Amino acid sequence: MKKKFPAVLMILHILVLGVLIPTYLLSDRKNTVLNTLILSVVTLILICVIYTIIYSKNSMRRISKMNQHLESSAAEFMNSLPAPVAVIDDNRQFVWYNQIFAEKIGLGQDVYGLELEGFVKIDMNMLLKDGTAICPMNGSIYNVTAEKFDKNDMSFLVLYFHDDTSYYTVKKRMDESHPNVVIINIDNYDDIMQNAKESEKAQASVETEKLIENFMSKTNGFIKKTSSNTFFAVLENHHINEIIDSKFKILDAARNIKISGKYSLTFSIGVGQGASSLAESEKFARQCLDMALGRGGDQAVVKTDNGYRFFGGVSNGVEKRSRSKTRIIANALQDLIMNSDKIFIMGHRFGDLDSVGAACGLAGAISLVGKPVYIAVDRTKNLASNLIDIVDEETGGDLFITPSAAESMIAQNDLLIIVDTHNKDYVESRALYEKSKNIVVIDHHRKNVNFIDNAVIFHHEPYASSASEMVTELLEYFNYDGEEKLMNCHADALLAGIMLDTKNFVMRTGVRTFEAAAFLKKLGADTVAVKLLFSNSIDSYRRKTQIVASAKIHNNCAIAAADFKSDDIRLVAPQAADELLGITDVDASFVIYKTGSTLNISARSLGALNVQVIMEQLGGGGHQTMAAAQLEGISVEDAVKSLIYAIDECRKNAENTQ
């Protein structure tokens, strides 16, 4: 209407002023008929114009009244909505809100002009990005949606608060009652019970079942004994969370059960939380149990979105006396070797005597069965260069190759054996690992999250002293056609690896460790030649004593920082950490040193303090008595502060579990 009436009026004005009036003035005045006709038309047109003007004004007046009525109705409608509604401006300040918002959100308070984020708990970034966000307020949970509109160069945001409290209450109840599978395993039950009396076995069984029944009595779940050392339980989420909050006190209670008055029972627990079904929960529980056993047992493991959470792990792993598993793996490994065209062996980056020694011993055995074998090693970044030179000279110089050469040589039907590590990020060559189709892992380190999960054989024994000990036991079950035996240099290499990780048969030694050393001695291992592999230059010795002299004691821990750079710092720093353990009342030692832009921490312990737990807090790992960590983008001072905090936390947690 607004556009049509002005156009009609304009046409009528042109017709009157431009045509009819000039015609009337120029016409013959005597022609009364024509004049009368013209005047009649003009009069008619003028009447139409006047009527049109009056009609237009009345229409505009009616439209204006209608708009006002609609605006008033919309405001009344918004104000009477059964859900809270508010409007905020560009500064995120309240400029309008309805009555129910004032009652439920504002609780009677006048919020006009207040900032939104200072009044309600809401993530504005998520709200603007996704158009919706969760807002807990006054005991209710609201799902807030936003609608943006612009008017008169001003921008407003309309917020609609949908009360979803009932939904979240039901969801919380469903989550809390969601069932989870829990697997409890008694560590080394058969080995511990092997020499126990029948009465002692019965007593231990009764005490164990009473402990587990007491553990389950505080829940509404159920448990079933599936074997002499394994229990399956199904628990609801809220009971699992309570057990997690208590840090699995059942682990501490289990250690009080002793067999023959000296052997303590320990549990390994896998919790299948976060699964969508019972089948998936059982799968998660088994994965967690494998992780717990791979880390030495006596701990509980819970799977999370970011990996695993660990509880316990304060006891030393109990050595397995049975070698049936070793014999089975040795036979399977030899079959794999015989069915492969070439065999490649590699250890971890910056290989040591254990890594290189295990590789050399395994390579010697493989060469005896007539298969081509190569050890991939970076000689420029290796701590066992003396051993490599000796073995290279004894074997003819074609055993060790560079990782890049191995990458170009490996084929579809070749076998890669990884020793002394099971972490994908620590292998000598990640590219060689990714290119390999058939992989075998032989390692003794406690299992971590980023383990190699595509191995054909994963021989992991955290109770073993070293990878060299594990390889030695495997070689005892290898079958050779001829009467040849392992070369002396290979036996020396394996013995050197055992001596390195046991600190000359002091740490982490068991019956099987000495049996492996005796077997190597029978093969011709020379203890004097092995001892010479540990010798240092006078300059290296001075650097080691310099680190030891700079140590400070904190909470029965010796902490030293090497403020100098040297080519042999990776060799000297661990030796200094070993040396610091000889100080009175020192339970653990830590040496911080720098390589490039990376800060390294070498940790050692006599067993009273679990250095693996401390290093895991800093992103590292290892064993209870030997661990390490690497820190990026941090100063030495900050590294010392982080280390001290981790030590104090470990001490505090250990006190809470006693």
C-alpha positions as CSV (number, residue, x, y, z in Angstrom):
1,M,0.0,0.0,0.0
2,K,2.8,2.4,0.8
3,K,4.3,2.1,-2.6
4,K,1.1,2.0,-4.7
5,F,-0.7,5.1,-3.6
6,P,2.0,7.7,-4.3
7,A,2.4,6.3,-7.9
8,V,-1.4,6.7,-8.5
9,L,-1.4,10.2,-7.1
10,M,1.5,11.2,-9.3
11,I,-0.2,9.9,-12.5
12,L,-3.4,11.8,-11.6
13,H,-1.4,15.0,-10.9
14,I,0.3,14.7,-14.3
15,L,-2.9,14.0,-16.0
16,V,-4.6,17.1,-14.4
17,L,-1.8,19.6,-14.6
18,G,-0.1,18.4,-17.8
19,V,-3.1,17.5,-20.0
20,L,-6.6,18.5,-18.8
21,I,-5.9,22.0,-17.5
22,P,-3.7,23.1,-20.5
23,T,-6.4,21.6,-22.8
24,Y,-9.1,23.6,-21.1
25,L,-7.1,26.9,-21.3
26,L,-6.3,26.5,-24.9
27,S,-9.6,25.2,-26.0
28,D,-12.4,27.3,-27.6
29,R,-14.4,28.8,-24.8
30,K,-17.5,28.6,-26.9
31,N,-17.3,24.9,-27.0
32,T,-19.4,24.4,-23.8
33,V,-19.7,20.7,-24.3
34,L,-16.0,20.2,-24.3
35,N,-15.4,22.6,-21.4
36,T,-18.1,20.9,-19.4
37,L,-16.6,17.5,-20.1
38,I,-13.1,18.7,-19.1
39,L,-14.3,20.3,-15.9
40,S,-16.2,17.1,-15.1
41,V,-13.1,14.9,-15.6
42,V,-11.0,17.3,-13.5
43,T,-13.5,17.4,-10.7
44,L,-13.7,13.6,-10.8
45,I,-10.0,13.3,-10.7
46,L,-9.7,15.7,-7.8
47,I,-12.3,13.8,-5.8
48,C,-10.3,10.6,-6.5
49,V,-7.1,12.2,-5.3
50,I,-8.8,13.5,-2.1
51,Y,-10.3,10.1,-1.4
52,T,-7.0,8.3,-2.1
53,I,-5.2,10.6,0.3
54,I,-7.7,10.1,3.1
55,Y,-7.7,6.3,2.4
56,S,-3.9,6.1,2.6
57,K,-3.8,8.0,5.9
58,N,-6.4,5.7,7.4
59,S,-4.6,2.5,6.2
60,M,-1.2,3.7,7.6
61,R,-3.0,4.5,10.8
62,R,-4.4,0.9,10.9
63,I,-1.0,-0.7,10.1
64,S,0.7,1.3,12.8
65,K,-1.9,0.2,15.3
66,M,-1.5,-3.4,14.1
67,N,2.3,-3.2,14.5
68,Q,2.0,-1.8,18.0
69,H,-0.4,-4.5,18.9
70,L,1.9,-7.2,17.5
71,E,4.9,-5.8,19.3
72,S,2.9,-5.7,22.5
73,S,1.6,-9.2,22.0
74,A,5.2,-10.5,21.3
75,A,6.5,-8.9,24.4
76,E,3.6,-10.4,26.4
77,F,4.2,-13.8,24.8
78,M,8.0,-13.7,25.6
79,N,7.3,-12.6,29.1
80,S,4.8,-15.4,29.7
81,L,6.9,-18.2,28.2
82,P,7.2,-21.2,30.6
83,A,11.0,-21.2,30.1
84,P,13.5,-18.5,31.2
85,V,14.5,-16.1,28.4
86,A,17.0,-13.3,28.5
87,V,18.6,-10.9,26.1
88,I,22.2,-9.7,26.3
89,D,24.0,-7.0,24.2
90,D,27.4,-6.9,22.6
91,N,29.0,-6.3,26.1
92,R,27.3,-9.5,27.3
93,Q,25.1,-7.5,29.7
94,F,21.5,-8.2,30.4
95,V,19.1,-5.8,28.7
96,W,15.9,-7.8,29.1
97,Y,14.6,-10.9,30.7
98,N,11.2,-12.5,31.3
99,Q,9.4,-13.1,34.6
100,I,10.3,-16.8,34.9
101,F,14.0,-16.0,34.4
102,A,13.8,-13.5,37.3
103,E,12.2,-16.2,39.5
104,K,14.3,-19.3,38.6
105,I,17.6,-17.9,37.5
106,G,17.8,-14.5,39.2
107,L,15.9,-15.6,42.3
108,G,14.2,-12.2,42.5
109,Q,17.5,-10.3,42.0
110,D,17.5,-7.4,39.4
111,V,20.1,-8.5,36.9
112,Y,19.6,-5.7,34.4
113,G,23.0,-4.4,33.4
114,L,24.9,-7.2,35.0
115,E,27.4,-9.3,32.9
116,L,26.2,-12.7,31.9
117,E,29.4,-14.6,32.8
118,G,29.6,-13.0,36.2
119,F,26.1,-14.2,37.1
120,V,25.6,-17.6,35.5
121,K,28.0,-20.5,35.0
122,I,28.2,-20.9,31.2
123,D,30.8,-21.5,28.6
124,M,30.2,-18.6,26.2
125,N,32.8,-19.8,23.7
126,M,31.0,-23.1,23.4
127,L,27.6,-21.3,23.2
128,L,28.7,-19.0,20.4
129,K,30.4,-21.8,18.5
130,D,27.9,-24.6,18.9
131,G,24.8,-22.5,19.6
132,T,24.2,-24.5,22.8
133,A,25.8,-25.0,26.2
134,I,25.1,-26.5,29.6
135,C,24.4,-24.2,32.5
136,P,24.1,-25.5,36.1
137,M,22.2,-22.9,38.2
138,N,20.4,-23.0,41.5
139,G,20.3,-26.7,41.8
140,S,19.0,-27.2,38.2
141,I,20.7,-27.9,34.9
142,Y,19.8,-25.9,31.9
143,N,20.5,-26.5,28.3
144,V,21.0,-23.0,26.9
145,T,20.4,-22.2,23.2
146,A,21.3,-18.8,21.6
147,E,19.7,-16.9,18.8
148,K,21.4,-13.7,17.4
149,F,19.6,-10.8,15.7
150,D,20.6,-7.3,14.7
151,K,18.5,-4.1,14.9
152,N,19.4,-0.5,14.2
153,D,23.1,-1.2,14.1
154,M,22.9,-3.0,17.4
155,S,23.4,-6.7,18.0
156,F,21.6,-8.8,20.6
157,L,21.7,-12.4,21.7
158,V,18.5,-14.1,22.9
159,L,19.2,-16.9,25.4
160,Y,16.6,-19.6,25.9
161,F,17.1,-21.7,29.1
162,H,15.6,-25.3,28.8
163,D,15.4,-27.1,32.1
164,D,16.9,-30.5,31.6
165,T,17.4,-31.4,35.2
166,S,15.1,-34.4,35.0
167,Y,17.1,-35.8,32.0
168,Y,20.4,-35.3,33.7
169,T,19.1,-36.9,36.9
170,V,18.0,-40.0,35.1
171,K,21.3,-40.0,33.1
172,K,23.3,-39.8,36.3
173,R,21.4,-42.7,37.8
174,M,22.0,-44.7,34.6
175,D,25.7,-43.9,34.6
176,E,26.1,-44.8,38.3
177,S,24.3,-48.1,37.9
178,H,26.2,-49.0,34.7
179,P,27.8,-52.5,35.3
180,N,31.6,-53.0,34.9
181,V,33.7,-56.1,34.8
182,V,36.6,-56.4,37.3
183,I,39.2,-59.1,37.2
184,I,41.3,-59.9,40.3
185,N,44.4,-62.1,39.9
186,I,46.6,-63.4,42.6
187,D,50.2,-62.8,41.4
188,N,52.4,-65.9,41.0
189,Y,49.9,-68.0,43.0
190,D,51.3,-71.3,41.7
191,D,54.9,-70.5,42.4
192,I,54.2,-69.3,45.9
193,M,52.0,-72.3,46.8
194,Q,54.4,-74.8,45.2
195,N,56.3,-75.6,48.4
196,A,53.6,-74.6,50.9
197,K,52.0,-77.1,53.2
198,E,48.4,-78.1,52.6
199,S,47.3,-76.4,55.8
200,E,49.0,-73.3,54.8
201,K,47.4,-73.4,51.4
202,A,44.0,-73.8,52.9
203,Q,44.6,-71.0,55.4
204,A,45.8,-68.7,52.6
205,S,42.8,-69.6,50.5
206,V,40.3,-68.9,53.3
207,E,42.0,-65.6,54.2
208,T,42.0,-64.5,50.5
209,E,38.3,-65.4,50.0
210,K,37.4,-63.6,53.2
211,L,39.2,-60.5,52.1
212,I,37.5,-60.5,48.7
213,E,34.1,-61.2,50.3
214,N,34.6,-58.2,52.7
215,F,35.7,-56.2,49.6
216,M,32.4,-57.1,47.8
217,S,30.2,-56.7,50.9
218,K,30.3,-52.9,50.6
219,T,28.8,-53.1,47.1
220,N,25.7,-54.6,45.5
221,G,27.8,-56.5,42.9
222,F,28.7,-60.1,42.7
223,I,32.0,-62.1,42.3
224,K,32.8,-65.5,40.9
225,K,36.0,-67.5,41.4
226,T,37.0,-68.9,38.0
227,S,40.3,-70.6,38.9
228,S,42.6,-71.0,41.9
229,N,44.0,-67.5,41.4
230,T,41.4,-65.6,39.4
231,F,38.2,-63.9,40.4
232,F,35.6,-62.2,38.1
233,A,33.4,-59.5,39.6
234,V,30.6,-57.2,38.2
235,L,30.2,-53.8,40.0
236,E,28.2,-50.7,39.3
237,N,29.9,-47.5,38.4
238,H,29.3,-45.7,41.7
239,H,30.9,-48.5,43.6
240,I,33.9,-48.5,41.2
241,N,34.3,-44.8,41.8
242,E,34.3,-45.3,45.6
243,I,37.0,-48.0,45.3
244,I,39.1,-45.7,43.1
245,D,38.7,-42.9,45.6
246,S,40.0,-45.2,48.3
247,K,42.9,-46.1,46.0
248,F,42.1,-49.8,46.1
249,K,42.8,-50.5,49.8
250,I,42.4,-54.2,49.0
251,L,45.9,-54.2,47.6
252,D,47.3,-53.2,51.0
253,A,45.2,-55.8,52.8
254,A,46.3,-58.5,50.5
255,R,50.0,-58.0,51.4
256,N,49.2,-58.9,55.0
257,I,48.3,-62.4,53.9
258,K,51.5,-64.4,54.1
259,I,52.3,-68.0,53.0
260,S,54.7,-69.9,55.2
261,G,55.0,-66.7,57.3
262,K,57.2,-65.0,54.7
263,Y,55.7,-64.8,51.2
264,S,53.1,-62.0,50.9
265,L,50.2,-62.4,48.5
266,T,49.7,-59.6,46.0
267,F,46.8,-58.8,43.7
268,S,46.7,-57.5,40.2
269,I,43.3,-55.9,39.3
270,G,42.0,-54.9,35.9
271,V,38.9,-52.6,35.8
272,G,36.8,-52.4,32.7
273,Q,35.2,-49.0,33.3
274,G,33.9,-46.8,30.5
275,A,32.7,-49.6,28.2
276,S,29.3,-49.5,26.3
277,S,28.6,-53.2,27.0
278,L,29.6,-56.0,29.3
279,A,31.6,-57.7,26.5
280,E,33.6,-54.6,25.9
281,S,34.0,-54.1,29.7
282,E,35.5,-57.6,29.9
283,K,37.9,-56.7,27.1
284,F,39.0,-53.5,28.8
285,A,39.4,-55.4,32.1
286,R,41.7,-58.0,30.5
287,Q,43.7,-55.2,28.9
288,C,44.1,-53.5,32.2
289,L,45.0,-56.7,33.9
290,D,47.7,-57.4,31.3
291,M,49.0,-53.9,31.9
292,A,49.1,-54.5,35.7
293,L,50.9,-57.8,35.3
294,G,53.3,-56.3,32.7
295,R,54.3,-53.7,35.3
296,G,55.2,-56.2,37.9
297,G,51.8,-56.9,39.5
298,D,50.6,-55.7,42.9
299,Q,48.6,-52.9,41.4
300,A,45.2,-52.0,39.9
301,V,44.8,-50.5,36.5
302,V,41.8,-48.5,35.2
303,K,41.4,-47.6,31.5
304,T,40.7,-43.9,30.8
305,D,40.0,-41.9,27.7
306,N,43.7,-40.7,27.7
307,G,45.3,-44.1,28.6
308,Y,45.5,-45.8,32.0
309,R,45.4,-44.9,35.7
310,F,47.6,-46.9,38.0
311,F,47.2,-47.6,41.7
312,G,49.6,-49.5,44.0
313,G,52.7,-51.1,42.6
314,V,54.8,-50.5,45.7
315,S,56.0,-54.1,46.1
316,N,58.9,-55.8,44.3
317,G,57.9,-58.2,41.6
318,V,58.1,-61.8,42.6
319,E,60.4,-63.9,40.4
320,K,58.7,-66.7,38.4
321,R,60.5,-69.9,39.0
322,S,58.7,-71.9,36.2
323,R,60.3,-71.8,32.8
324,S,57.5,-73.4,30.9
325,K,56.5,-70.1,29.3
326,T,60.2,-69.5,28.3
327,R,60.4,-72.9,26.6
328,I,57.2,-72.4,24.7
329,I,58.3,-68.9,23.5
330,A,61.8,-70.2,22.5
331,N,60.2,-72.9,20.3
332,A,57.8,-70.4,18.7
333,L,60.6,-67.9,18.1
334,Q,62.9,-70.5,16.5
335,D,60.0,-71.5,14.2
336,L,59.6,-67.9,13.2
337,I,63.3,-67.5,12.5
338,M,63.5,-70.6,10.4
339,N,60.5,-69.4,8.3
340,S,62.0,-66.0,7.7
341,D,64.4,-65.0,4.9
342,K,66.4,-62.4,7.0
343,I,66.4,-61.4,10.6
344,F,67.0,-57.9,11.8
345,I,67.5,-57.0,15.5
346,M,67.4,-53.6,17.1
347,G,67.2,-52.2,20.6
348,H,66.4,-48.8,22.0
349,R,67.9,-45.4,21.1
350,F,71.2,-44.7,22.8
351,G,71.7,-48.4,23.3
352,D,73.5,-49.6,26.4
353,L,75.3,-52.9,27.2
354,D,72.0,-54.6,28.0
355,S,70.4,-53.6,24.7
356,V,73.4,-54.3,22.5
357,G,74.4,-57.4,24.6
358,A,71.0,-59.0,24.1
359,A,71.1,-58.2,20.4
360,C,74.6,-59.7,20.0
361,G,73.7,-62.9,21.9
362,L,70.5,-63.4,19.9
363,A,72.4,-62.7,16.7
364,G,75.0,-65.3,17.6
365,A,72.4,-68.0,18.1
366,I,70.5,-67.1,14.9
367,S,73.8,-67.4,12.9
368,L,74.2,-70.9,14.3
369,V,70.9,-72.0,12.7
370,G,72.2,-70.7,9.3
371,K,70.0,-67.6,8.9
372,P,71.4,-64.2,7.8
373,V,71.1,-61.8,10.7
374,Y,71.8,-58.0,11.1
375,I,71.8,-55.7,14.1
376,A,70.6,-52.1,13.3
377,V,72.4,-49.7,15.5
378,D,73.4,-46.0,15.3
379,R,77.1,-46.1,16.4
380,T,77.2,-42.3,16.8
381,K,74.5,-42.5,19.5
382,N,75.4,-45.5,21.5
383,L,76.7,-46.2,25.0
384,A,78.2,-49.6,24.2
385,S,80.6,-48.7,21.4
386,N,83.4,-50.7,23.1
387,L,81.3,-53.9,22.9
388,I,80.3,-53.2,19.3
389,D,83.9,-52.8,18.3
390,I,84.9,-56.1,20.0
391,V,82.0,-58.1,18.5
392,D,82.6,-56.5,15.1
393,E,86.2,-57.6,15.1
394,E,85.4,-61.1,16.3
395,T,82.6,-61.7,13.8
396,G,84.1,-60.2,10.6
397,G,82.6,-56.8,10.6
398,D,79.3,-57.4,8.7
399,L,76.9,-57.9,11.7
400,F,76.2,-54.3,12.6
401,I,74.4,-52.0,10.0
402,T,72.9,-48.6,10.2
403,P,69.1,-48.2,10.7
404,S,68.8,-46.6,7.2
405,A,70.5,-49.6,5.6
406,A,68.2,-52.0,7.5
407,E,65.2,-50.0,6.3
408,S,66.2,-50.4,2.7
409,M,67.0,-54.1,3.1
410,I,64.0,-55.4,5.0
411,A,61.3,-57.2,3.0
412,Q,57.9,-58.8,3.3
413,N,59.1,-62.2,4.6
414,D,61.8,-60.8,7.0
415,L,61.6,-60.8,10.8
416,L,62.4,-57.8,13.1
417,I,63.3,-58.6,16.8
418,I,63.2,-55.7,19.2
419,V,65.1,-56.1,22.5
420,D,65.2,-54.2,25.7
421,T,62.2,-51.9,24.9
422,H,58.6,-52.3,24.1
423,N,57.8,-48.6,23.5
424,K,57.3,-47.5,19.9
425,D,58.9,-44.1,20.6
426,Y,62.1,-45.5,22.1
427,V,63.1,-48.0,19.4
428,E,66.3,-47.4,17.5
429,S,64.5,-46.7,14.2
430,R,60.7,-46.0,14.2
431,A,60.8,-46.2,10.4
432,L,62.2,-49.7,10.5
433,Y,59.6,-50.8,13.0
434,E,56.7,-49.4,10.8
435,K,58.1,-51.0,7.7
436,S,58.3,-54.5,9.3
437,K,55.5,-57.0,8.9
438,N,56.7,-59.6,11.4
439,I,57.8,-58.3,14.8
440,V,59.0,-60.0,18.0
441,V,59.5,-58.1,21.3
442,I,61.7,-59.2,24.1
443,D,61.8,-56.9,27.1
444,H,61.9,-56.7,30.9
445,H,60.8,-53.1,31.5
446,R,57.5,-52.5,33.2
447,K,54.8,-52.1,30.7
448,N,53.8,-48.6,29.7
449,V,50.9,-47.2,27.7
450,N,52.6,-46.7,24.3
451,F,53.6,-50.4,23.9
452,I,54.1,-52.3,20.6
453,D,50.7,-53.9,20.1
454,N,51.2,-55.7,16.7
455,A,54.0,-58.1,17.7
456,V,53.7,-61.7,16.6
457,I,55.5,-62.7,19.9
458,F,55.4,-60.3,22.8
459,H,57.8,-61.9,25.4
460,H,57.5,-59.5,28.3
461,E,58.9,-60.5,31.7
462,P,59.1,-57.6,34.2
463,Y,60.5,-59.8,36.9
464,A,63.7,-60.5,34.9
465,S,66.8,-58.5,35.7
466,S,67.6,-57.6,32.1
467,A,66.9,-58.3,28.5
468,S,70.2,-60.2,28.3
469,E,68.9,-62.6,31.0
470,M,65.7,-63.2,29.0
471,V,67.7,-63.9,25.8
472,T,70.1,-66.2,27.6
473,E,67.1,-68.3,28.9
474,L,65.7,-68.5,25.4
475,L,69.0,-69.7,24.0
476,E,69.0,-72.6,26.4
477,Y,66.0,-74.0,24.6
478,F,67.2,-73.4,21.0
479,N,67.9,-76.5,18.9
480,Y,71.1,-76.6,16.9
481,D,71.9,-79.2,14.2
482,G,75.6,-79.2,14.7
483,E,77.8,-79.2,17.8
484,E,78.8,-75.6,17.5
485,K,78.2,-73.3,20.4
486,L,77.9,-69.6,21.0
487,M,81.1,-67.5,20.4
488,N,82.8,-66.2,23.4
489,C,82.2,-62.6,22.4
490,H,78.5,-63.2,22.3
491,A,78.5,-64.8,25.7
492,D,80.6,-61.9,27.0
493,A,78.0,-59.5,25.6
494,L,75.1,-61.2,27.3
495,L,76.9,-61.3,30.7
496,A,77.8,-57.6,30.3
497,G,74.1,-56.8,29.9
498,I,73.2,-58.8,33.0
499,M,75.9,-57.2,35.0
500,L,74.9,-53.7,33.9
501,D,71.3,-53.9,34.9
502,T,71.9,-55.8,38.1
503,K,74.8,-53.5,39.2
504,N,77.2,-56.4,39.3
505,F,74.6,-58.9,40.7
506,V,73.4,-56.6,43.5
507,M,70.0,-55.2,42.2
508,R,67.0,-57.2,40.8
509,T,68.8,-60.5,41.0
510,G,66.9,-63.8,41.4
511,V,67.7,-67.5,41.2
512,R,67.2,-67.4,37.4
513,T,69.6,-64.5,37.1
514,F,72.5,-66.5,38.6
515,E,71.4,-69.6,36.6
516,A,71.6,-67.5,33.4
517,A,75.1,-66.2,34.4
518,A,76.2,-69.8,35.1
519,F,75.0,-70.9,31.7
520,L,77.0,-68.1,30.0
521,K,80.1,-69.1,32.0
522,K,79.7,-72.6,30.6
523,L,79.7,-71.1,27.1
524,G,83.0,-69.4,27.8
525,A,82.1,-65.9,29.1
526,D,85.1,-64.2,30.5
527,T,84.3,-62.1,33.6
528,V,87.6,-60.1,33.3
529,A,86.9,-59.2,29.7
530,V,83.4,-58.2,30.7
531,K,84.7,-56.0,33.6
532,L,86.9,-54.1,31.2
533,L,83.8,-53.1,29.2
534,F,82.8,-51.0,32.3
535,S,86.1,-49.2,32.6
536,N,86.2,-45.4,32.1
537,S,88.8,-42.8,31.3
538,I,90.2,-40.6,34.0
539,D,88.3,-37.6,32.5
540,S,85.0,-39.5,32.7
541,Y,85.8,-40.5,36.3
542,R,86.5,-36.8,37.2
543,R,83.1,-35.8,35.6
544,K,81.3,-38.5,37.6
545,T,82.8,-37.4,40.9
546,Q,82.0,-33.8,40.0
547,I,78.3,-34.7,39.7
548,V,78.4,-36.7,42.9
549,A,80.0,-33.8,44.8
550,S,77.2,-31.4,43.7
551,A,74.4,-33.6,45.1
552,K,71.9,-32.4,47.7
553,I,69.7,-34.5,49.9
554,H,65.9,-34.0,50.0
555,N,63.6,-36.4,51.8
556,N,66.2,-39.1,51.8
557,C,66.8,-38.6,48.1
558,A,70.1,-37.5,46.5
559,I,69.5,-34.9,43.7
560,A,72.4,-33.8,41.5
561,A,72.5,-31.6,38.4
562,A,75.3,-31.7,35.9
563,D,75.9,-28.1,34.8
564,F,78.4,-29.1,32.1
565,K,78.3,-30.7,28.7
566,S,80.4,-33.6,27.5
567,D,80.3,-36.3,24.9
568,D,80.0,-39.1,27.5
569,I,77.4,-37.4,29.7
570,R,74.8,-40.1,28.9
571,L,77.3,-42.7,30.3
572,V,78.6,-40.6,33.2
573,A,75.3,-39.5,34.6
574,P,73.8,-42.9,35.3
575,Q,77.1,-44.0,36.8
576,A,76.9,-41.0,39.1
577,A,73.3,-41.9,40.1
578,D,74.5,-45.4,41.0
579,E,77.4,-43.9,43.0
580,L,75.0,-41.7,45.0
581,L,73.1,-44.8,46.3
582,G,76.2,-45.6,48.4
583,I,75.5,-42.6,50.7
584,T,74.0,-43.3,54.1
585,D,70.2,-42.9,54.4
586,V,69.8,-42.3,50.7
587,D,66.8,-44.3,49.4
588,A,67.0,-43.0,45.8
589,S,69.2,-40.9,43.6
590,F,68.4,-38.5,40.7
591,V,70.9,-37.0,38.3
592,I,69.7,-34.2,35.9
593,Y,71.7,-33.5,32.8
594,K,71.2,-31.8,29.5
595,T,71.6,-33.1,25.9
596,G,70.8,-30.5,23.3
597,S,67.6,-28.8,24.3
598,T,66.4,-31.8,26.3
599,L,66.7,-32.3,30.1
600,N,67.2,-35.9,31.1
601,I,66.7,-37.4,34.6
602,S,68.4,-40.7,35.5
603,A,66.8,-42.2,38.6
604,R,68.1,-45.1,40.7
605,S,66.8,-46.8,43.9
606,L,67.7,-49.6,46.3
607,G,64.0,-50.6,46.4
608,A,62.8,-48.6,49.3
609,L,61.4,-45.9,46.9
610,N,59.7,-46.7,43.6
611,V,61.5,-44.4,41.2
612,Q,59.3,-45.6,38.3
613,V,56.2,-43.9,39.8
614,I,58.2,-40.7,40.3
615,M,59.4,-40.7,36.7
616,E,56.0,-41.5,35.4
617,Q,54.7,-38.2,37.0
618,L,57.3,-36.4,34.9
619,G,56.4,-38.3,31.7
620,G,59.0,-41.0,31.9
621,G,59.1,-44.6,33.2
622,G,61.2,-47.7,33.8
623,H,61.6,-50.0,36.8
624,Q,61.1,-49.7,40.5
625,T,64.8,-49.4,41.0
626,M,65.9,-47.9,37.7
627,A,64.0,-45.3,35.7
628,A,64.4,-42.1,33.6
629,A,62.5,-39.2,32.1
630,Q,63.0,-36.5,29.5
631,L,61.7,-32.9,29.8
632,E,61.4,-30.4,27.0
633,G,61.4,-26.6,27.2
634,I,62.3,-26.4,30.9
635,S,65.2,-25.0,32.9
636,V,67.3,-27.0,35.3
637,E,65.9,-25.1,38.3
638,D,62.3,-25.8,37.2
639,A,63.2,-29.5,36.6
640,V,64.5,-29.7,40.1
641,K,61.3,-28.2,41.5
642,S,59.2,-30.6,39.5
643,L,61.3,-33.5,40.7
644,I,61.1,-32.5,44.3
645,Y,57.3,-32.2,44.0
646,A,57.0,-35.7,42.5
647,I,59.2,-37.1,45.2
648,D,57.1,-35.6,48.0
649,E,53.9,-36.8,46.3
650,C,55.2,-40.3,46.1
651,R,56.3,-40.2,49.7
652,K,52.8,-38.9,50.7
653,N,51.0,-41.6,48.7
654,A,53.2,-44.3,50.2
655,E,52.4,-43.1,53.7
656,N,48.7,-43.1,53.0
657,T,48.8,-46.7,51.9
658,Q,50.5,-47.9,55.1
